[in-house]
Amino acid sequence: MLRIDDISYSIAGRSLFRNASAAIPDGHKVGLVGPNGAGKTTLFRLIRGELALDGGSITLPARARIGGVAQESAATRDTVLDSVLAADTERHSLLAESETATDPHRIAEIQTRLADIDAWSAEGRAAAILQGLGFSTDDQQRPTADFSGGWRMRMALAGVLFARPDLLLLDEPTNYLDLEGALWLEGYLARYPHTVIVISHDRGLLNRAVGSILHVENQKLTLYTGGYDAFARLRAERRALQAAEAKKQDARRAHLQSFVDRFRAKATKAAQAQSRLKALARMEPITAPEEARLHRFTFPQPDQLSPPILALDGVSVGYEGTPVLRQLDLRIDQDDRIALLGRNGQGKSTLSKLLAGRLDPLSGSIARSSKLRVGYFAQHQVDELHLDDTPLTHVRRLRPDEAPARLRARLAGFGLMEAQAETRVGALSGGQKARLSLLLATIDAPHLLILDEPTNHLDIESREALTEALNSYTGAVVLVSHDMHLLELVADRLWLVAAGGVAPYPHDLDSYRASLLSGEDGREPPGNAVAPSRPSPRRGARDRILDLRAEVRRSEERVEKLTAMLDRIAGKMADPELYDNPAEAEKWGRKHAEATAALPRAEELWLTALERLEAAERGA
């Protein structure tokens, strides 16, 4: 069992933990969550003994091995498979010793221990882990130096999983994984034979791979049973209760203080006033919880363009004359919400760059609306920010004529407040850099917003804010993400990038997830294949269904907007002061009549769209 007893720790005069305690039984899988800067990564360093506690203690079973990913694997001529095998240092040293040992007793001990740790199946286990994290059989035989830093982070993760420490500490392990790798890791962690603590902002992983949530807040640790959704519900209930109790106490304090203020100077009431002053002093303050640190994203809204805003006809795209994707026939309208699915290396990022105008087609034609503006966010762009400049400087570079107050307002709309606006970018957190990159990508109010892994480095509250902003956004959205929660809430069209083509995916995300976990790649069986090039009758029917789904969504949104409008108008008309101005009252009366008449028509259109969709799905 991992025991954390009354620990205290401060850094640069700021207290991160004060008398914090928790106990995690052996074999438990725990998600470590909390606001950015609360001390999650610091807690890992304290557990590993890299930092000295100010007070309290952290204890583990004797000889327990702690493992984690501190940095990417080194770029060497060793193969990927060999670098992972070397991560099990005991096996590695025993095998080396077995080649030189001459004492029969020692040789026997070595062979017994190698059998105990299942050394002879090691290559198969290491290869399976690498396969799950996206390394093909050929990749596993390539030198580690052939791979980028992100891929070498995957190697380091594979190494620590292969070594199977007694306590596995993982800090944002999905940041360098695609959707397939993230789903594989969820299953692996759920089956892991020892204790796991994982810092993650991936809601899916925190719901499916762990059984408890350890929450860091206000310098304390609280262990909740269940996944993230259960934790969020229980915490919301506790926060509501705490807020109610704080409100009651404030009222009680105000009442007592009022008595003291009125009667302190009166001789006949002096004793009672003193009594109430003592009661105020004894009253243990109940602090109302802070509002959730939900920094909203404020996307500027684009003007409307006639559909389609972008269309591809027979397009092939790739690098140095070699196509990655061929014969693409695709169309994007301004109300589309498209998620790109497909295994790593199939061309999702290539398609994103093509749509963003970052790659030219090798053949075929692309028709773009003459006024089309495209915003593009890719993970690597966070690393391309000018580290010595401030966020304010970045925005001023794009809007040199805007007033400083307006530039700061833009930054504040993306959660970069006064303190961050003048901070050197190199000193910002990963989440703050991602927010700045998102601001720069959307500053021109693009009609088409392409986001390639936008949630890396964003905490859960920020991911929820991004989801809300995207759903309110009136431009088209193309998403590549390993965050299934984001895809489920935003995307209403799914495109599968596979086998050199792109085609509508006819099922839902749950089906896609099941296909990946079963070892498939999400494509239709050969007899029902969706051709990635020219439309087939089957593909035409699917496109029709997708168009009808979009129409249903638009109709539903119209009903929701009209309903909300009626509520706002009714609230306005309930204000007696409105009728002091007859012209204004008449105007609001007309608005109410128009919205009241429009709502039944909108509901009828919605029902008609639903009926057409149901008929199309039955006939598909």
Buried (B, 14 or more C-beta within 10 A) or exposed (E): EBEBBEBBBEEEEEEBBBEBBBEBEEEBBBBBBBBBEBBBBBBBBBBBEEBEBBEBEBEBEEEBBBBBBEEBBEBEEBBBBBBBBBBBEEBBEBBEEBEEBEEEEEEEBBBEBBEEBEBEEBBEBBBBBBBBBBBEEEBBEBBBEEBEEEBBBBBBBBBBBBBBBBBBBBBBBBBBBBBBBBBBBBEBBBEBEBBBBBBBBBBBBBBBBBBBBBBBBBBEBBBBEBBBEBBBEBBEEEBEEBBEEBEEBEEEBEEBEEBBEEBBEEEEBEEBBEEBBEBBEEEEEBEBBEEBEEBBBBBBEBEEBEBBBBBBBBBBBBEEEEBBBBBBBBBBBBBBBBBBBBBBBBBBBBBBBBBBBBBEBBEBEBEBBEEBBBBBBBBEBBEEBEEEBBBBBBBBEEEEEBEEEEBBEBBBBBBBEEEBBEBEBEEBEBBBBBBBBBBBBBBBBBBBBBBBBBBBBBBBBBBBBBBBBBEEBEBBBBBBBBBBBBBBBBBBBBBBBBBBBBBBBBEEBEEBBBBBEEEEBBBBEEEEBBBBBEBEEBBEBBBBBBBBBBBBBEBBBBBEBBBEBBEEBEEBBEEEEBEEEEEEBEEBEEBBEEBEEBBEEBBEBBEEBBEBBEEBEEEE
